[in-house]
Amino acid sequence: MSEFMVVCTFKEGTDMADVMKVVAAERDAVATLQAAGTIGVVKLATPQGKVFIEAHSADIESARAVIEALPMAQWWNIELYPIVPPAPVG
């Protein structure tokens, strides 16, 4: 299993009123994926309109598919970055 940091930014012209309509569905979908171990931490940078999601998947394509299945993904530009822990000191 590999880890990815997913950076999501809202597409220009997104109507945030539409986004707010799916908040409950997004929260439920995230909780289900967290329970399954598919995603980890989700953090919001609200003033910047960014969402950071830790994804756990076999490869970058499957990580993207998981994120694209989220209700809010229709309004996101999605960037995925493979991440690794830092090398041990010493």
C-alpha positions as CSV (number, residue, x, y, z in Angstrom):
1,M,0.0,0.0,0.0
2,S,1.4,3.4,-1.0
3,E,0.5,6.8,0.5
4,F,-0.4,9.9,-1.4
5,M,-1.1,13.5,-0.5
6,V,-4.0,14.8,-2.5
7,V,-4.5,18.5,-2.9
8,C,-7.9,19.6,-4.1
9,T,-8.7,23.2,-5.1
10,F,-12.1,24.4,-6.1
11,K,-12.5,25.1,-9.8
12,E,-13.1,28.6,-10.8
13,G,-16.8,29.5,-10.9
14,T,-17.8,26.9,-8.3
15,D,-21.0,27.8,-6.6
16,M,-20.3,27.2,-2.9
17,A,-24.1,27.0,-2.3
18,D,-24.1,23.8,-4.4
19,V,-21.0,22.5,-2.5
20,M,-22.8,23.0,0.8
21,K,-25.7,20.9,-0.3
22,V,-23.4,17.8,-0.4
23,V,-21.5,18.4,2.9
24,A,-23.4,15.6,4.7
25,A,-22.9,13.1,1.9
26,E,-19.2,14.1,1.7
27,R,-18.7,13.6,5.5
28,D,-20.4,10.1,5.3
29,A,-18.3,9.1,2.3
30,V,-15.1,10.2,4.0
31,A,-16.0,8.3,7.2
32,T,-16.7,5.1,5.2
33,L,-13.3,5.4,3.4
34,Q,-11.5,6.2,6.7
35,A,-13.0,3.1,8.3
36,A,-11.8,1.0,5.3
37,G,-8.3,2.5,5.6
38,T,-8.5,4.0,2.1
39,I,-8.1,7.6,3.2
40,G,-6.6,9.0,6.4
41,V,-6.6,12.6,7.5
42,V,-8.6,15.3,5.7
43,K,-7.7,18.9,6.4
44,L,-9.3,22.1,5.0
45,A,-7.5,25.4,4.3
46,T,-10.8,27.2,4.0
47,P,-9.5,30.7,3.1
48,Q,-7.5,29.3,0.3
49,G,-10.2,27.0,-0.9
50,K,-8.0,23.9,-0.6
51,V,-8.6,20.4,0.8
52,F,-5.8,18.1,1.7
53,I,-6.5,14.3,1.8
54,E,-4.1,11.5,2.8
55,A,-4.9,8.6,0.5
56,H,-3.8,4.9,0.9
57,S,-3.9,2.9,-2.3
58,A,-1.9,0.4,-4.4
59,D,-1.1,3.1,-7.0
60,I,-1.7,6.6,-8.0
61,E,-4.5,5.7,-10.5
62,S,-6.5,3.9,-7.8
63,A,-5.9,6.7,-5.3
64,R,-7.3,9.2,-7.9
65,A,-10.3,6.9,-8.5
66,V,-11.1,7.0,-4.8
67,I,-10.9,10.8,-4.6
68,E,-12.9,11.3,-7.8
69,A,-15.7,9.2,-6.3
70,L,-16.2,11.6,-3.5
71,P,-19.3,13.9,-3.8
72,M,-17.3,17.1,-3.9
73,A,-14.8,15.9,-6.5
74,Q,-17.0,17.3,-9.3
75,W,-15.9,20.8,-8.2
76,W,-12.2,20.0,-7.6
77,N,-9.0,20.3,-9.5
78,I,-7.1,17.3,-8.1
79,E,-3.3,16.9,-7.7
80,L,-1.8,13.7,-6.3
81,Y,1.7,13.4,-4.8
82,P,3.3,10.1,-3.6
83,I,4.6,10.6,-0.1
84,V,7.2,8.7,1.9
85,P,8.2,9.1,5.6
86,P,11.5,10.9,6.2
87,A,14.7,8.8,6.4
88,P,15.7,7.9,9.9
89,V,18.3,10.2,11.5
90,G,21.7,8.6,12.2
